[in-house]
Amino acid sequence: MGDSKRRKESLGDKYGQEENILPWLPVKKSQANQFVSWSTRGAWIGIGVLVLYWVTVRFIGPAFGWWQVN
């Protein structure tokens, strides 16, 4: 109990607030985790779009163009 009181007194207004990742970078740890979550979701969406595009070009496109060969 005594240690937490000393820490609270030494930190003052900063007690209980979230720390930055780096002292010179104004990004909190929760913001960094949120960025990783969003970028991972975006990567999976991009992979899905790429697969849909490939299926369209590889299978659906030729199926609609078979009568225009010559």
C-alpha positions as CSV (number, residue, x, y, z in Angstrom):
1,M,0.0,0.0,0.0
2,G,2.8,2.5,0.8
3,D,4.5,2.0,-2.5
4,S,1.4,2.9,-4.5
5,K,0.9,6.0,-2.4
6,R,4.5,7.1,-3.1
7,R,4.0,6.4,-6.8
8,K,0.8,8.4,-6.9
9,E,2.5,11.3,-5.1
10,S,5.6,11.2,-7.4
11,L,3.6,11.0,-10.6
12,G,1.0,13.6,-9.7
13,D,-1.4,14.2,-12.5
14,K,0.0,11.5,-14.7
15,Y,-0.9,8.7,-12.2
16,G,-3.3,6.2,-13.8
17,Q,-2.8,7.6,-17.3
18,E,-1.7,5.4,-20.2
19,E,2.0,5.6,-21.3
20,N,3.2,6.5,-24.7
21,I,5.0,3.8,-26.7
22,L,8.1,6.1,-27.0
23,P,8.6,9.3,-25.1
24,W,8.9,11.4,-28.2
25,L,6.0,9.7,-30.1
26,P,2.5,10.8,-29.0
27,V,0.9,7.4,-29.5
28,K,-0.5,5.4,-26.7
29,K,-0.3,1.6,-26.3
30,S,-4.0,1.1,-26.9
31,Q,-3.8,3.2,-30.1
32,A,-1.0,1.0,-31.4
33,N,-3.0,-2.1,-30.7
34,Q,-6.0,-0.6,-32.4
35,F,-3.8,0.2,-35.5
36,V,-2.6,-3.4,-35.6
37,S,-6.2,-4.7,-35.4
38,W,-7.3,-2.3,-38.3
39,S,-4.4,-3.1,-40.5
40,T,-4.8,-6.9,-40.0
41,R,-8.5,-6.6,-40.9
42,G,-7.6,-4.4,-44.0
43,A,-5.0,-7.0,-45.1
44,W,-7.6,-9.8,-45.0
45,I,-10.1,-7.7,-46.9
46,G,-7.5,-7.0,-49.5
47,I,-6.7,-10.7,-49.8
48,G,-10.4,-11.4,-50.3
49,V,-10.8,-8.7,-53.0
50,L,-7.7,-10.1,-54.8
51,V,-9.2,-13.7,-54.7
52,L,-12.5,-12.4,-56.1
53,Y,-10.7,-10.5,-58.8
54,W,-8.7,-13.6,-59.7
55,V,-11.8,-15.8,-59.9
56,T,-13.5,-13.2,-62.1
57,V,-10.6,-12.9,-64.5
58,R,-9.8,-16.6,-64.5
59,F,-13.2,-18.2,-64.7
60,I,-16.1,-15.8,-65.2
61,G,-14.5,-13.6,-67.8
62,P,-13.7,-16.5,-70.2
63,A,-17.2,-18.0,-69.7
64,F,-18.8,-14.8,-71.0
65,G,-16.4,-14.4,-73.9
66,W,-16.5,-17.9,-75.4
67,W,-18.7,-17.0,-78.4
68,Q,-16.4,-14.1,-79.5
69,V,-13.3,-16.2,-80.2
70,N,-13.2,-15.6,-84.0
